[in-house]
């Protein structure tokens, strides 16, 4: 289970990197970008929608942790 979790996080990072590259280089070099997406999809055991869902879950978890720390800090003055 832990290995699957690490794999999902790794794949989410790859997806985020590809999306970031898409934002910066889409108009400059569409061919290389398209090849990168094809390679990512070919080697990725999860669908992009699954990765986006996992990424959303991780973002929600980070927000919950941050809110929990803030609520503890507010009540005691320390984290």
BABAGU-476034 format. One record per residue (C-alpha): residue in one letter; x negated, y negated, z. Coordinates in steps of 0.1 Angstrom, whole numbers, padded with zeros to 4 digits, always signed. Layout:
BEGIN
AXYZ
...
This chain:
BEGIN
X+0000+0000+0000
X-0028-0024+0009
X-0046-0017-0024
X-0013-0024-0043
X-0010-0057-0025
X-0045-0066-0034
X-0039-0056-0070
X-0007-0078-0071
X-0026-0108-0056
X-0054-0103-0081
X-0029-0102-0110
X-0011-0133-0097
X-0044-0151-0097
X-0050-0140-0133
X-0016-0152-0143
X-0021-0185-0125
X-0054-0189-0143
X-0039-0182-0177
X-0011-0206-0170
X-0036-0233-0160
X-0056-0226-0191
X-0024-0228-0211
X-0017-0263-0197
X-0051-0276-0206
X-0060-0258-0239
X-0027-0250-0256
X-0030-0277-0282
X-0068-0274-0285
X-0071-0237-0292
X-0038-0218-0295
X-0055-0187-0310
X-0078-0180-0281
X-0050-0186-0256
X-0027-0163-0275
X-0054-0136-0275
X-0059-0141-0237
X-0022-0136-0230
X-0021-0105-0252
X-0051-0090-0233
X-0035-0099-0199
X-0002-0083-0208
X-0019-0052-0223
X-0041-0046-0192
X-0015-0057-0166
X+0007-0029-0150
X+0033-0055-0139
X+0055-0077-0160
X+0050-0114-0159
X+0084-0118-0143
X+0074-0094-0115
X+0042-0114-0110
X+0061-0146-0109
X+0085-0131-0083
X+0056-0119-0062
X+0039-0153-0065
X+0072-0170-0053
X+0073-0146-0024
X+0037-0154-0014
X+0044-0192-0017
X+0075-0187+0006
X+0054-0167+0031
X+0027-0194+0031
X+0054-0221+0037
X+0069-0200+0066
X+0034-0196+0082
X+0027-0233+0078
X+0061-0242+0093
X+0056-0218+0122
X+0021-0233+0129
X+0036-0268+0128
X+0064-0259+0151
X+0039-0243+0176
X+0017-0274+0173
X+0046-0297+0180
X+0057-0279+0211
X+0022-0274+0227
X-0001-0299+0210
X-0023-0270+0198
X-0021-0244+0172
